[in-house]
């Protein structure tokens, strides 16, 4: 009997699947179009096809890990459940008052985002907790009972309980939750102290209400998926990737679906961390370009950057996530002209259906994929190892139609699409590197996703980066990364107390609360043991933003607190250029990260390819490059490239899940593990020219 792990990354265009025979170190890959109408059914069909093709038994499946964009799509499309809210009297309109910032400072006609809980479904309840946790006014339980009955008449599916200062004392929220659960057991329910036990009422209310609105959506989806998995004869319950890079039980995801907004992209980042460990490359920038979006993340010292807040659907969602920056730039991004007749690309996407015109599924607008076909960068005959026929005539027709609107020839229009999308993606890389004080030239760009290797060399060159790394299965790296993910839970608690020895008792009490939560979480995830990491958010008294610092242990002593304050001063100087040692420091939040280590997958056993580079040659065709226009370019089959082969560009490398473009004069090397290393040191002049042209077109 073998032990098999299955990773599934559901994207906007394709669903990627990987099965690993854990004991033998054998890897099997599959890729199917995403069924946007019912993603769960598409995934189950993909699992069936993958196991059948690999000869693996369904009974041997020991782990299934799912990466999903369901929560993200539901928020962005407003397809969340009808939601009610119980809140403190006088704070009904916090969600709409927000921070009193308009979506756009200079356009008064842009509507504000609609809260997940409509105003008539937000019910005020008497009762008040003070900022220090003391009770000012008892909870009016009659108000709670009336609110429940009122919300029942409004056909809400989910209820969020958001009371003032619940982070300091959750007693009122816990009592209200018990009452709702008792009289309305079928409703989906969450309280703010369970989702975000931190101060800043708007962010806490927004995060909790968004979470509540997603609970029915995620529950129904996971219910269909779990039942389908069971019908396949797979006995293990699936796990789901979270935005923080940890894979957890479906029970945890049902309770907190806000933790899955970057579920799929997080798999690619974790997979890249594994690549860095294998190859000894701790400084990486991930470049995941798919059909609808591009996701980038910076990895320094083998650790991906982390954020505590993301905006989703116009609302701040405070939850720990990998610092993944996403833009609407993918192979399906649609090219269009604005009111002034200028060419734009994205963020609108043709998606999986109808998809780009070259897919032959009814697409009628020019996309990035169509432009790549016209320019010879993509195989004009077939993709997915021949399983997906291409229609170059349809790509030519839609790009020609766009060219007529622009008043240029077809090649110029296609080239403009490529240059603009590359410039957009370069901006995304800049956000997570230059704008964070990091020099991208110190990093290697890891290209993956179905379209990442197609554009990575151009993007890296424009950023002055010298190295691009293409994994053996770039189009399936996110699915593979899901199987490498540990279990991870993030917990936080607001303290808002001076960082002084007189407050050590309160600080340590807060850390004990987090320790209990972490232990309960490990038990719920059925993890035997886990590692605990402790952190604190500190700031100078009077500041509005905090800096995160690691704590040496769960319990703070006088000396360790003094060292913590000293480390804060130094960190403040590093980030802001100055420090104020005479200013009082306060602890805003204490944090805990609990990690349950999964068994590390063995690297795929790659059989070294023997032969010559010439034997890998498929054909030669005309391919467009920014500095040289069309160049007769050799096209190679990646599966036939021998280890340690070296190629000087231009070249195109084709495989089942992606295409890699190597610019003229760039150098490519294939190592013994099957990774492609592209050296771009000699193409900077061409890069500068490309950037100037792209900026002019944009």
Secondary structure, DSSP 8 states (H G I E B T S, - for coil): ---EEEEEEE-SSEEEEEEEETTTTEEEEEEEE--TT-HHHHHHHHHHHHHHHHT--GGGEEEEEEE--HHHHHHHTT----EEEEEETT-TTHHHHTTS--SSTT-TTS-----SS-GGGEEEE--EE-TTS-EEE---HHHHHHHHHHHHHTT-SEEEEE-TTTTT--HHHHHHHHHHHHH-TTSEEEEHHHH---S-HHHHHHHHHHHHHHHHHHHHHHHHHHHHHHHTT--S--EEE-TTS-EEEHHHHHH-GGGGTTHHHHHHHHHHHHHHHHHT---EEEEEE-SS-EEEEEEETTEE-EEEEEEETTEEEEEEEE--EEES-STTEEEEE-TTS-EEEEEEE-TTTT--GGGTSS--S-BHHHHHHHTTSS-SSEEGGGTEE--HHHHHHHHHHHHHHHTS-HHHHHHHHHHHHHHHHHHHHHHHTGGGT--GGGSEEEEESTTHHHHHHHHHHHTT--EEEE-TTGGGHHHHHHHT--EEEEEEEEEEEESSGGGHHHHHHHHHHHHHHHHHHHHHTT-S--EEEEEEEEEETT-S--EEEE-SSSS--HHHHHHHHHHHHHHHHHHHS---TTS-EEEEEEEEEEEE--------------S-GGGGEEEEEEEEETTTEEEEEEEEEGGG--TT-EEESSEEEE-SS-EEEE-TT-EEEE-TTS-EEEE-GGGHHHHHHHHHHHHHH-
